[in-house]
């Protein structure tokens, strides 16, 4: 397994450089992420010890330790007690975690997240209309059926709703787009799960999802995008009401 003893550790230190005095842990993590996603370090590489990273960055060891712990939670690095800290994946594999980190440590603006989700979901529907195969349509129809049978069971309805969107993203066949949507949905999920409060709202959601499905089954990209735009407007209004967002 590659490591960075001696001079190679110095190379990493030179690549990192010192941070300004009083730098918060989030910025320490950002600097480390910049290095980890640069492509200059192979997956499985053992990183320099905390003490050396702290000296290089000009911060306390506790800041480095907290930053690495946060990055471990997100799947960026693997901290092995008594052994060291290792990089987990290649830059392309770290993209979803990096995006999630950037959104989590920033100031979350629910209205902006709703706008982003709406745009992504509309584009996913458009792509799915042109790319969905028989297997994709079967999966979409199955999740739609589960939505219909759970309108009186809102917890299971929310799960079926999410499964529909997952199946739709799969049909779009764009992994990067799916990663982006996963991040945004994760940040909004706590509200989305509570957004449908009654059976009437659930039935309306079923009708909106069915309109999306019918357009995709017909291969009509414009109709699919329009139907999803209608659904996203309804869903955003519910979440905005839940959060008090204007």
For each residue, the residues with C-beta under 8 A, 3 or more apart:
1: 44 45 46 86
2: 42 44 45 46
3: 8 45 46 84
4: 8 9 11 12 45 46 47 48
5: 8 9
6: 9 10
7: 10 11
8: 3 4 5 11 12
9: 4 5 6 12 13 48 52
10: 6 7 13 14
11: 4 7 8 14 15
12: 4 8 9 15 16 35 41 47 48 56
13: 9 10 16 48 52 53 55 56
14: 10 11 17
15: 11 12 35 38 40
16: 12 13 31 32 35 53 56 57
17: 14 31 56 57
18: 56 57 58
19: 23 27 28 31 57 58 59
20: 23
21: 58
22:
23: 19 20 27 28 57 58 59 63
24: 27 28 63
25: 28 29 63 66 67 70
26: 29 30 67 105
27: 19 23 24 30 31
28: 19 23 24 25 31 32 57 59 63 64 66 67
29: 25 26 32 33 67 70 71 101 105
30: 26 27 33 34 105
31: 16 17 19 27 28 34 35 57
32: 16 28 29 35 36 53 67 68 71
33: 29 30 36 37 71 76 94 98 101
34: 30 31 37 38
35: 12 15 16 31 32 38 40 41
36: 32 33 41 71 76 77 87 91 94
37: 33 34 91 94 95 98
38: 15 34 35 41 91
39: 90 91
40: 15 35
41: 12 35 36 38 45 47 87
42: 2 45 87
43: 87 88 89 90 93
44: 1 2 86 87
45: 1 2 3 4 41 42 86 87
46: 1 2 3 4 83 84 85 86
47: 4 12 41 53 77 84 85 86 87
48: 4 9 12 13 52 53 56
49: 52 53 84
50: 53 54 61 64 65 68 85
51: 54 55 61
52: 9 13 48 49 55 56
53: 13 16 32 47 48 49 50 56 57 64
54: 50 51 57 59 60 61 63 64
55: 13 51 52 58
56: 12 13 16 17 18 48 52 53
57: 16 17 18 19 23 28 31 53 54 63 64
58: 18 19 21 23 55
59: 19 23 28 54 63 64
60: 54 63 64
61: 50 51 54 64 65
62: 65 66
63: 23 24 25 28 54 57 59 60 66 67
64: 28 50 53 54 57 59 60 61 67 68
65: 50 61 62 68 69
66: 25 28 62 63 69 70
67: 25 26 28 29 32 63 64 70 71
68: 32 50 64 65 71 72 77 79 85
69: 65 66 72 73 79
70: 25 29 66 67 73 74 101
71: 29 32 33 36 67 68 74 76 77 101
72: 68 69 75 76 77 78 79
73: 69 70
74: 70 71 97 100 101
75: 72 88 89 97
76: 33 36 71 72 87 88 89 94 97 98 101
77: 36 47 68 71 72 85 86 87 88
78: 72 85 86 87 88
79: 68 69 72 85
80: 83 84 85 86
81:
82:
83: 46 80
84: 3 46 47 49 80
85: 46 47 50 68 77 78 79 80
86: 1 44 45 46 47 77 78 80
87: 36 41 42 43 44 45 47 76 77 78
88: 43 75 76 77 78 93 94
89: 43 75 76 93 94
90: 39 43 93 94
91: 36 37 38 39 94 95
92: 95
93: 43 88 89 90
94: 33 36 37 76 88 89 90 91 97 98
95: 37 91 92 98 99 176 179
96: 99 100 179 182 183
97: 74 75 76 94 100 101
98: 33 37 76 94 95 101 102
99: 95 96 102 103 179 180 183
100: 74 96 97 103 104 183 186
101: 29 33 70 71 74 76 97 98 104 105
102: 98 99 105 106
103: 99 100 106 108 183 184 187
104: 100 101 108 187
105: 26 29 30 101 102
106: 102 103
107:
108: 103 104 113 187
109: 112 113
110: 113 114 188 191 239 240 243 245
111: 114 115 240 245 246
112: 109 115 116
113: 108 109 110 116 117 184 187 188
114: 110 111 117 118 188 236 239 240 245
115: 111 112 118 119 236
116: 112 113 119 120 184
117: 113 114 120 121 181 184 185 188 232 236
118: 114 115 121 122 229 232 233 236
119: 115 116 122 123
120: 116 117 123 124 177 180 181 184
121: 117 118 124 125 165 168 181 228 231 232
122: 118 119 125 126 225 228 229 232
123: 119 120 126 127 172 177 225
124: 120 121 127 128 168 169 172 174 177 181 228
125: 121 122 128 129 168 172 212 215 216 224 225 227 228
126: 122 123 129 130 221 222 224 225 228
127: 123 124 130 131 171 172 173 174 177 221
128: 124 125 131 132 136 168 169 171 172 216 224
129: 125 126 132 215 216 218 219 220 221 223 224 225
130: 126 127 219 221
131: 127 128 136 171 172 173
132: 128 129 136 137 140 171 216 217
133: 136 137 171
134: 137 138
135: 138 139
136: 128 131 132 133 139 140 167 170 171
137: 132 133 134 140 141 171 216 217
138: 134 135 141 142
139: 135 136 142 143 167 170 171
140: 132 136 137 143 144 164 167 168 171 213 216
141: 137 138 144 145 213
142: 138 139 145 146
143: 139 140 146 147 160 163 164 167
144: 140 141 147 148 164 206 209 210 213
145: 141 142 148 149
146: 142 143 149 150 156 160 163
147: 143 144 150 151 157 160 161 164 202 205 206 209
148: 144 145 151 206
149: 145 146
150: 146 147 153 154 156 157 160 202
151: 147 148 157 199 202 203 206
152: 199 202
153: 150 156 157
154: 150 157 158 196 197 198 202
155: 158 159 193
156: 146 150 153 159 160
157: 147 150 151 153 154 160 161 196 202 205
158: 154 155 161 162 192 193 196
159: 155 156 162 163
160: 143 146 147 150 156 157 163 164
161: 147 157 158 164 165 196 205 209
162: 158 159 165 166 185 192
163: 143 146 159 160 166 167
164: 140 143 144 147 160 161 167 168 209
165: 121 161 162 168 169 181 185
166: 162 163 169 170
167: 136 139 140 143 163 164 170 171
168: 121 124 125 128 140 164 165 171 172 212 216
169: 124 128 165 166 172 177 178 181
170: 136 139 166 167 173 178
171: 127 128 131 132 133 136 137 139 140 167 168 216
172: 123 124 125 127 128 131 168 169 177 178
173: 127 131 170
174: 124 127 177 178
175: 178 179
176: 95 179 180
177: 120 123 124 127 169 172 174 180 181
178: 169 170 172 174 175 181 182
179: 95 96 99 175 176 182 183
180: 99 120 176 177 183 184
181: 117 120 121 124 165 169 177 178 184 185
182: 96 178 179 185 186
183: 96 99 100 103 179 180 186 187
184: 103 113 116 117 120 180 181 187 188
185: 117 162 165 181 182 188 189 192
186: 100 182 183 189
187: 103 104 108 113 183 184
188: 110 113 114 117 184 185 191 192 239
189: 185 186 192 193
190: 193 194
191: 110 188 194 195 239 242 243
192: 158 162 185 188 189 195 235 239
193: 155 158 189 190
194: 190 191 197 242
195: 191 192 235 238 239 242
196: 154 157 158 161 201 202 205 238
197: 154 194 201
198: 154 201 202
199: 151 152 202 203
200: 203 204
201: 196 197 198 204 205 238
202: 147 150 151 152 154 157 196 198 199 205 206
203: 151 199 200 206 207
204: 200 201 207 208 234
205: 147 157 161 196 201 202 208 209 231 234 235
206: 144 147 148 151 202 203 209 210
207: 203 204 210 211
208: 204 205 211 212 227 230 231 234
209: 144 147 161 164 205 206 212 213 231
210: 144 206 207 213 214
211: 207 208 214 215 227 230 231
212: 125 168 208 209 215 216 224 227 228 231
213: 140 141 144 209 210 216 217
214: 210 211 217 218 227
215: 125 129 211 212 218 220 223 224 226 227
216: 125 128 129 132 137 140 168 171 212 213 219 220 224
217: 132 137 213 214
218: 129 214 215 223
219: 129 130 216
220: 129 215 216 223 224
221: 126 127 129 130 224 225
222: 126 225 226
223: 129 215 218 220 226 227
224: 125 126 128 129 212 215 216 220 221 227 228
225: 122 123 125 126 129 221 222 228 229
226: 215 222 223 229 230
227: 125 208 211 212 214 215 223 224 230 231
228: 121 122 124 125 126 212 224 225 231 232
229: 118 122 225 226 232 233
230: 208 211 226 227 233 234
231: 121 205 208 209 211 212 227 228 234 235
232: 117 118 121 122 228 229 235 236
233: 118 229 230 236 237
234: 204 205 208 230 231 237 238
235: 192 195 205 231 232 238 239
236: 114 115 117 118 232 233 239 240
237: 233 234 240 241
238: 195 196 201 234 235 241 242
239: 110 114 188 191 192 195 235 236 242 243 245
240: 110 111 114 236 237 243 244 245 246
241: 237 238 244
242: 191 194 195 238 239
243: 110 191 239 240
244: 240 241
245: 110 111 114 239 240
246: 111 240
